[in-house]
Structure formats: structure tokens, C-alpha cells
Amino acid sequence: MRTARRWRPRRTSGFTLIETMIVLLYMGIIALIVLPRISGAGRQATETNFIATLRETRAAVSCYQAELGVYPCSLDDIVTDECPAVGLNDQGIEVPIFEQDFHGPYLVPSGGRLPIDRTTGERTWYYETRPPNVGRVRSLSTGISIDGRPYSQF
């Protein structure tokens, strides 16, 4: 004797609603972990570039001062290949420069101009020409870094 077959619904390919919800839950958890790290990466890269550029510019001013015995009158003097007529001593007084001592440029950025301050997006820097900080280079930015310090204090 034959037994009657039970009717079983035919399984269709695809995901159930519960499976889809579980996958979406996992994707949401991963997004909560990853997105905050990615969103701060751009700002941190900008700050790292800013700090590196500031160090390079300060090192160029130091090389200029070590080689010539005077500070440049302006930051444009470190990127030129022509000897300026005068420089500044520690008191901010103009002193003549001997052309044979000049071996510039001391900073070679792209385009032969000062590097861009990534916090302001411009090629402007604050350069101190008065004592006691003759030769000091700072940013003109009014922004605050990730660690809470103003960019102008770097």
C-alpha cells in the first residue's frame, strides 16, 4: 500500500528576512568601528604635512643662519638662488651679506616659492624679525590641532 506524500513547500533560493537583518546588523557594527577612524585620517594627514613643512622651513632658516651668520630678512630669501644684499643679526639689525658665502636656495619647494601652510591653504607664514625671536617661523592659522594646541604655537 502506498502512503500519501506530505506536501512540502518548495524552497526558493534567496535569503530570509532574519538572515538579511543579521547581515545588516554586522555591517552596522563594523561601520561604527571603522568610520570614526577613517573620518579623522584626513585631518591628521593635514596636520602631519603642516608639521613637516614647518620643520623644513625652520631647518632652512637655521642652515641660512649657520652658513651666513645672519637670518634672512624675509622667508623669500631662503627659496631664492640669488644672494640678497643684507640679512638680520640677532638684534634684528641689517648686516651685509658676502655673495661668495651664499649657497642658496636653502629650501627648494615646488615652483620656487614658499611651501603652502596646509592649515590656511596659503603660502603665508609669520616670520619674526624683531628680537628676541629673530628668525622664528610660525603659522598664521587661527585653528586648533587635534591635540588642542593652536597651530600658531607649533
C-alpha distance (Angstrom), angle and dihedral (degrees) to the residues before:
residue distance angle dihedral
M1 . . .
R2 3.65 . .
T3 3.72 123.0 .
A4 3.72 121.3 -141.6
R5 3.71 116.3 -106.3
R6 3.73 117.8 -120.5
W7 3.71 115.9 -120.2
R8 3.82 112.4 -116.4
P9 3.74 123.0 -174.5
R10 3.73 113.3 -113.9
R11 3.82 111.6 -111.1
T12 3.76 113.3 -125.4
S13 3.76 122.3 -152.6
G14 3.81 117.1 -104.3
F15 3.76 139.9 69.5
T16 3.73 128.4 -63.5
L17 3.76 121.1 -123.6
I18 3.80 91.7 -106.2
E19 3.81 92.8 52.2
T20 3.79 90.6 50.3
M21 3.82 92.0 49.0
I22 3.81 91.4 51.0
V23 3.82 91.7 51.5
L24 3.81 90.9 48.6
L25 3.80 90.2 49.4
Y26 3.82 91.2 53.5
M27 3.80 91.6 47.0
G28 3.81 90.1 51.1
I29 3.81 92.0 51.3
I30 3.81 91.2 49.8
A31 3.81 90.8 48.0
L32 3.81 90.7 51.8
I33 3.80 89.8 54.5
V34 3.81 99.3 42.0
L35 3.83 105.6 37.0
P36 3.82 98.4 64.7
R37 3.79 89.9 52.2
I38 3.79 93.5 49.3
S39 3.81 95.6 44.8
G40 3.82 93.2 57.1
A41 3.80 94.0 45.8
G42 3.81 94.6 81.6
R43 3.78 93.6 52.9
Q44 3.78 92.1 45.8
A45 3.81 90.6 50.5
T46 3.82 89.7 51.4
E47 3.81 91.0 50.8
T48 3.80 92.5 47.4
N49 3.81 90.4 51.1
F50 3.81 90.3 47.1
I51 3.81 92.9 51.5
A52 3.82 92.4 46.8
T53 3.81 91.8 49.6
L54 3.80 91.4 47.8
R55 3.82 91.0 50.7
E56 3.81 91.7 48.6
T57 3.79 91.9 49.9
R58 3.80 92.4 47.9
A59 3.81 90.6 47.5
A60 3.82 90.1 52.0
V61 3.82 90.5 51.9
S62 3.82 89.3 49.0
C63 3.82 92.0 50.3
Y64 3.80 90.2 48.4
Q65 3.80 90.6 50.9
A66 3.82 93.8 44.8
E67 3.79 93.1 50.0
L68 3.81 100.3 40.7
G69 3.80 101.4 26.4
V70 3.81 91.2 -126.8
Y71 3.79 136.7 77.7
P72 3.80 121.0 -113.6
C73 3.82 115.8 -96.4
S74 3.81 88.7 -132.6
L75 3.77 135.7 3.2
D76 3.80 89.8 -106.6
D77 3.83 87.3 72.8
I78 3.83 91.6 68.7
V79 3.82 94.0 56.4
T80 3.81 98.3 45.1
D81 3.78 126.0 91.8
E82 3.81 92.3 -152.1
C83 3.78 119.2 87.8
P84 3.80 113.2 -113.0
A85 3.79 116.6 -133.7
V86 3.82 96.5 -125.8
G87 3.78 142.4 18.0
L88 3.81 134.9 -169.0
N89 3.78 125.5 -100.2
D90 3.83 123.9 -149.0
Q91 3.81 90.7 -80.4
G92 3.82 92.9 52.4
I93 3.81 93.4 -108.4
E94 3.80 118.5 141.6
V95 3.81 114.2 -110.2
P96 3.82 126.0 -176.4
I97 3.81 118.6 -106.8
F98 3.80 122.6 -141.3
E99 3.78 111.2 -130.0
Q100 3.82 94.2 -139.2
D101 3.85 89.9 61.2
F102 3.80 94.4 54.3
H103 3.82 115.3 94.9
G104 3.80 100.8 166.2
P105 2.88 158.3 -168.6
Y106 3.79 93.4 74.3
L107 3.80 93.6 -178.6
V108 3.79 120.6 37.1
P109 3.80 108.9 -167.2
S110 3.78 123.1 165.4
G111 3.77 114.4 -75.0
G112 3.82 93.6 18.1
R113 3.80 92.1 -91.0
L114 3.78 134.4 108.0
P115 3.81 115.0 -71.9
I116 3.79 120.0 -100.1
D117 3.80 118.5 -97.7
R118 3.82 98.3 -130.0
T119 3.80 92.2 -154.8
T120 3.81 92.9 59.9
G121 3.80 100.0 23.0
E122 3.82 91.0 -131.5
R123 3.80 136.6 102.4
T124 3.79 92.7 -118.7
W125 3.79 123.6 115.2
Y126 3.78 132.4 171.4
Y127 3.80 109.7 -110.8
E128 3.80 117.8 -172.8
T129 3.81 116.0 -139.1
R130 3.82 98.9 169.8
P131 3.80 128.0 81.8
P132 2.98 137.8 -68.8
N133 3.81 92.0 27.0
V134 3.81 101.2 38.7
G135 3.79 108.6 159.5
R136 3.80 97.3 19.8
V137 3.82 115.6 142.6
R138 3.81 122.4 -156.4
S139 3.78 139.2 161.7
L140 3.80 122.4 -98.9
S141 3.80 90.2 -145.5
T142 3.79 119.2 124.8
G143 3.81 91.8 -160.1
I144 3.79 129.2 113.5
S145 3.82 123.6 -123.5
I146 3.79 125.8 -128.3
D147 3.81 90.5 -97.3
G148 3.83 91.6 52.5
R149 3.81 100.8 -104.1
P150 3.81 120.1 126.3
Y151 3.81 112.6 -110.4
S152 3.79 89.1 -127.1
Q153 3.84 89.4 66.1
F154 3.80 96.6 56.9
